[in-house]
Amino acid sequence: MENEMIIQNNIESKILSLRGKQVMIDRDLAELYGVETKRLNEQVKRNIERFPAEFCFQLTATEKAELVANCDRFNPLKHSTTEPYAFTEHGVTMLAAVLKSETAVKASIQIVKAFVAMRHFLASNAQIFERLDFIERRQISGELHQKEADRRIDELFTLMDKYKIDEKQGIFFQGQIFDAYAKFESFIAQAKSEIVLIDGYVDLSVLERLAKKKNGVNVTIYTDTKTKLTSQDVQKFNAQYPTMTVKHTTKMHDRFLIIDNAVLYHVGASLKDLGKKCFAFEILDSSLISAIFQNL
């Protein structure tokens, strides 16, 4: 726990407030993901459709100059001919998908925790930060965070407990869309060989989450014949993230997620609607997996 707290504090210190958003700069993310900054940005450009403005944006020359002036670790950017990119927490999770490495997936989970912790911290001190600009707000949030770390760390990590994949059950309330999808992606990240999803209503948003799987993990989807997925959608997915197979069944009402034929999740909402209404998930006895397959 002490080591994890050190890692989280290190990541939180790299989260900046820019254009009214909490972001991380490409150089810091590249270091955490274990890749060169150039390669990270190349992957973003190759998958630019995955990075809308609310996920990623390029700094202006003025913003870069302010960054260099106030953060010593960005001194190398002073003479750079290109402006760095900033990524929001949604952009961070998308990066893990396009980089497709185990290191990136693990780092992404830690970074998401840091973003959520920082968001809760800033929200609880909103009045203090209301009139402060980019640099002042970042400095004061860091000072307050350090002073109140002993009191707040238990609260923050209690909130983060929802991301632990060893939980037996949990509940998400209406509006917790990001939290619900982050939870689902933690299930996907643990798969080593196979993911089986049984969900009567699957669309492209579900495939975007499944793209976070590790390389070499096969995916099988059992869904209703009226699913919105097309054969072209499957082909495009397999071109980048092989291999996925879609099968049809009308025998299942509930949603199930099976990881490596060993872990069975029962999910109370269709995966395309996670967080839109209150729902719960639970881990069922793995002995039920064979019975489920027999009744598909």
C-alpha positions as CSV (number, residue, x, y, z in Angstrom):
1,M,0.0,0.0,0.0
2,E,2.8,2.4,0.9
3,N,4.5,1.7,-2.5
4,E,1.2,2.3,-4.3
5,M,0.6,5.6,-2.5
6,I,4.1,6.7,-3.6
7,I,3.3,5.8,-7.2
8,Q,-0.1,7.6,-7.0
9,N,1.4,10.7,-5.5
10,N,4.0,10.8,-8.2
11,I,1.4,10.5,-10.9
12,E,-0.9,13.2,-9.3
13,S,2.1,15.6,-9.3
14,K,2.2,15.4,-13.1
15,I,-1.5,16.2,-13.5
16,L,-1.9,19.9,-14.7
17,S,-4.9,22.1,-15.1
18,L,-5.1,23.6,-18.6
19,R,-8.0,25.2,-20.4
20,G,-10.2,24.3,-17.5
21,K,-9.4,20.5,-17.7
22,Q,-7.2,18.2,-15.7
23,V,-4.5,16.9,-18.2
24,M,-1.2,15.2,-18.5
25,I,1.5,16.2,-21.0
26,D,2.7,13.7,-23.7
27,R,6.3,13.5,-22.3
28,D,5.1,12.5,-18.8
29,L,2.7,9.9,-20.2
30,A,5.4,8.4,-22.5
31,E,7.6,8.0,-19.5
32,L,4.9,6.2,-17.5
33,Y,4.0,4.0,-20.5
34,G,7.6,3.1,-21.2
35,V,7.7,4.5,-24.8
36,E,9.3,7.4,-26.6
37,T,7.2,10.6,-26.8
38,K,7.6,10.5,-30.6
39,R,6.1,7.0,-30.8
40,L,3.3,7.9,-28.5
41,N,2.3,10.9,-30.7
42,E,2.7,8.8,-33.9
43,Q,0.1,6.3,-32.5
44,V,-2.3,9.1,-31.7
45,K,-2.0,10.5,-35.3
46,R,-2.5,7.0,-36.7
47,N,-5.7,6.6,-34.7
48,I,-6.8,10.3,-34.7
49,E,-10.5,9.3,-34.9
50,R,-10.1,7.9,-31.4
51,F,-8.8,11.3,-30.0
52,P,-11.4,14.1,-30.3
53,A,-10.7,17.5,-28.8
54,E,-12.1,16.4,-25.4
55,F,-9.6,13.6,-25.3
56,C,-6.4,15.4,-26.6
57,F,-5.3,18.8,-27.8
58,Q,-2.0,20.5,-28.8
59,L,-0.7,23.3,-26.6
60,T,-0.2,26.7,-28.1
61,A,3.3,28.4,-28.1
62,T,2.2,30.6,-25.2
63,E,1.0,27.6,-23.2
64,K,4.2,25.8,-23.8
65,A,6.3,28.8,-22.7
66,E,4.2,29.1,-19.5
67,L,4.7,25.3,-18.9
68,V,8.5,25.6,-19.3
69,A,8.7,28.6,-17.1
70,N,6.8,27.0,-14.2
71,C,7.8,23.3,-14.5
72,D,11.6,22.6,-14.5
73,R,11.1,19.1,-15.9
74,F,9.8,20.6,-19.2
75,N,13.0,22.6,-19.8
76,P,13.9,20.4,-22.8
77,L,10.7,21.7,-24.5
78,K,12.2,25.3,-24.6
79,H,13.9,24.8,-27.9
80,S,11.5,22.3,-29.4
81,T,10.1,23.3,-32.8
82,T,6.8,21.4,-32.1
83,E,4.2,22.0,-29.3
84,P,3.5,19.2,-26.9
85,Y,0.1,17.4,-26.6
86,A,-2.1,17.3,-23.5
87,F,-4.4,14.4,-22.7
88,T,-7.5,14.3,-20.5
89,E,-8.3,11.3,-18.4
90,H,-10.4,9.9,-21.3
91,G,-7.4,10.4,-23.6
92,V,-5.2,8.5,-21.2
93,T,-7.4,5.4,-21.3
94,M,-7.6,5.5,-25.0
95,L,-3.8,5.7,-25.2
96,A,-3.6,2.3,-23.5
97,A,-5.7,0.8,-26.3
98,V,-3.6,2.2,-29.2
99,L,-0.3,1.4,-27.6
100,K,-1.4,-2.1,-26.9
101,S,1.2,-3.1,-24.3
102,E,0.8,-4.6,-20.8
103,T,2.8,-1.8,-19.4
104,A,0.5,0.8,-20.9
105,V,-2.6,-1.0,-19.5
106,K,-1.2,-1.2,-16.0
107,A,0.0,2.4,-16.1
108,S,-3.4,3.5,-17.5
109,I,-5.2,2.1,-14.4
110,Q,-2.9,3.9,-12.0
111,I,-3.2,7.1,-14.0
112,V,-7.1,6.9,-14.0
113,K,-7.0,6.4,-10.2
114,A,-4.8,9.6,-9.9
115,F,-7.2,11.6,-12.1
116,V,-10.2,10.5,-10.1
117,A,-8.5,11.2,-6.8
118,M,-7.5,14.7,-8.1
119,R,-11.0,15.4,-9.3
120,H,-12.5,14.5,-5.9
121,F,-9.9,16.6,-4.2
122,L,-10.5,19.7,-6.4
123,A,-14.2,19.3,-6.1
124,S,-14.1,19.3,-2.3
125,N,-12.0,22.5,-2.5
126,A,-13.9,24.2,-5.3
127,Q,-14.4,27.5,-3.5
128,I,-10.7,27.8,-2.8
129,F,-9.8,27.3,-6.4
130,E,-12.6,29.3,-8.0
131,R,-10.7,32.5,-8.7
132,L,-7.2,31.0,-9.5
133,D,-5.6,30.6,-12.9
134,F,-3.7,27.7,-14.4
135,I,-0.4,28.0,-12.4
136,E,-1.8,29.2,-9.1
137,R,-4.5,26.5,-9.0
138,R,-1.9,23.8,-9.7
139,Q,0.5,25.0,-7.0
140,I,-2.1,25.5,-4.3
141,S,-3.8,22.1,-5.0
142,G,-0.4,20.4,-4.6
143,E,0.3,22.3,-1.3
144,L,-3.1,21.6,0.1
145,H,-3.0,18.0,-1.0
146,Q,0.3,17.4,0.8
147,K,-0.9,19.1,4.0
148,E,-4.1,17.1,4.1
149,A,-2.7,13.8,2.7
150,D,-3.0,11.9,6.0
151,R,-6.6,12.9,6.5
152,R,-7.7,12.4,2.8
153,I,-5.8,9.4,1.6
154,D,-8.1,6.9,3.3
155,E,-11.1,8.7,1.8
156,L,-9.7,8.9,-1.7
157,F,-8.6,5.2,-1.8
158,T,-11.9,4.1,-0.4
159,L,-13.5,5.7,-3.4
160,M,-10.8,4.0,-5.6
161,D,-11.7,0.6,-4.2
162,K,-14.4,0.3,-6.9
163,Y,-11.5,-0.3,-9.4
164,K,-10.3,-3.5,-7.6
165,I,-11.0,-6.5,-9.8
166,D,-11.1,-8.9,-6.8
167,E,-14.4,-7.5,-5.5
168,K,-17.2,-10.0,-5.4
169,Q,-20.0,-7.5,-6.1
170,G,-20.6,-3.8,-6.5
171,I,-23.2,-1.1,-7.5
172,F,-23.0,2.0,-9.7
173,F,-25.6,4.7,-9.5
174,Q,-27.1,6.7,-12.4
175,G,-24.5,9.1,-13.9
176,Q,-21.4,7.1,-12.9
177,I,-20.7,6.4,-16.5
178,F,-16.9,6.8,-16.5
179,D,-16.6,4.9,-13.2
180,A,-18.7,2.0,-14.6
181,Y,-16.7,1.8,-17.9
182,A,-13.4,2.0,-15.9
183,K,-14.6,-1.0,-13.9
184,F,-15.5,-3.0,-17.0
185,E,-12.1,-2.2,-18.5
186,S,-10.4,-3.6,-15.4
187,F,-12.2,-6.9,-16.0
188,I,-11.0,-6.9,-19.7
189,A,-7.4,-6.1,-18.7
190,Q,-7.1,-9.2,-16.5
191,A,-7.9,-11.6,-19.4
192,K,-4.9,-13.6,-20.6
193,S,-6.3,-15.8,-23.3
194,E,-10.1,-15.5,-23.8
195,I,-13.0,-13.1,-23.2
196,V,-16.6,-14.3,-23.7
197,L,-19.4,-11.6,-23.6
198,I,-23.1,-12.5,-23.5
199,D,-25.1,-9.4,-24.1
200,G,-28.2,-9.0,-26.2
201,Y,-27.5,-5.4,-27.2
202,V,-23.9,-4.8,-28.5
203,D,-22.8,-1.8,-30.5
204,L,-19.5,-0.1,-31.5
205,S,-19.1,1.5,-28.1
206,V,-18.7,-2.0,-26.6
207,L,-16.0,-2.9,-29.2
208,E,-14.1,0.2,-28.2
209,R,-13.9,-1.2,-24.6
210,L,-13.0,-4.7,-25.8
211,A,-10.1,-3.1,-27.8
212,K,-8.4,-2.5,-24.5
213,K,-7.7,-6.3,-24.2
214,K,-4.2,-7.6,-24.3
215,N,-2.6,-8.8,-27.5
216,G,-3.4,-12.5,-28.3
217,V,-6.7,-12.5,-26.2
218,N,-9.6,-13.9,-28.3
219,V,-13.1,-12.5,-27.9
220,T,-16.4,-14.2,-28.5
221,I,-19.6,-12.3,-28.4
222,Y,-23.0,-13.9,-28.0
223,T,-25.7,-11.4,-28.8
224,D,-29.2,-11.1,-30.3
225,T,-29.8,-11.5,-34.0
226,K,-31.0,-7.8,-34.0
227,T,-27.6,-6.5,-32.8
228,K,-26.4,-3.3,-34.4
229,L,-23.0,-4.8,-35.2
230,T,-22.3,-5.6,-38.8
231,S,-19.9,-8.0,-40.5
232,Q,-17.9,-4.9,-41.5
233,D,-17.6,-3.8,-37.9
234,V,-16.2,-7.2,-37.0
235,Q,-13.7,-7.2,-39.9
236,K,-12.4,-3.7,-39.0
237,F,-12.0,-4.8,-35.3
238,N,-10.2,-7.9,-36.3
239,A,-7.9,-6.0,-38.6
240,Q,-6.5,-4.2,-35.5
241,Y,-7.3,-6.3,-32.6
242,P,-7.6,-10.0,-33.6
243,T,-9.5,-12.1,-33.0
244,M,-13.2,-11.5,-32.3
245,T,-16.1,-13.8,-33.3
246,V,-19.8,-12.8,-33.1
247,K,-22.4,-15.5,-32.5
248,H,-26.2,-15.1,-32.1
249,T,-28.5,-16.3,-29.5
250,T,-32.0,-15.4,-28.2
251,K,-31.9,-17.6,-25.1
252,M,-30.2,-15.2,-22.7
253,H,-31.8,-12.2,-21.0
254,D,-29.1,-11.3,-18.5
255,R,-25.5,-10.2,-19.3
256,F,-22.5,-12.3,-18.5
257,L,-18.8,-11.8,-18.9
258,I,-16.5,-14.8,-18.8
259,I,-12.7,-14.3,-18.4
260,D,-10.3,-17.1,-19.4
261,N,-13.1,-19.7,-18.7
262,A,-12.4,-19.2,-15.0
263,V,-14.1,-16.0,-13.8
264,L,-17.8,-15.4,-14.4
265,Y,-19.3,-11.9,-14.0
266,H,-23.0,-11.2,-13.9
267,V,-23.6,-7.6,-15.1
268,G,-27.0,-5.9,-14.5
269,A,-26.9,-3.6,-17.4
270,S,-26.1,-3.9,-21.1
271,L,-22.5,-2.9,-21.6
272,K,-23.4,-0.1,-24.0
273,D,-25.5,1.5,-21.2
274,L,-23.2,1.3,-18.2
275,G,-23.8,4.1,-15.7
276,K,-26.8,5.5,-17.5
277,K,-29.1,3.9,-14.8
278,C,-28.3,2.3,-11.5
279,F,-27.0,-1.3,-11.9
280,A,-24.9,-3.8,-10.1
281,F,-22.4,-6.5,-10.9
282,E,-21.3,-9.7,-9.1
283,I,-18.9,-12.6,-9.5
284,L,-20.7,-15.9,-9.7
285,D,-19.4,-19.4,-9.0
286,S,-17.2,-20.5,-11.9
287,S,-18.9,-23.9,-11.8
288,L,-21.9,-22.2,-13.6
289,I,-19.8,-21.4,-16.7
290,S,-20.3,-24.8,-18.3
291,A,-24.1,-24.6,-17.7
292,I,-24.2,-21.2,-19.4
293,F,-22.5,-22.5,-22.5
294,Q,-24.8,-25.6,-22.6
295,N,-27.8,-23.3,-22.7
296,L,-26.6,-20.8,-25.4
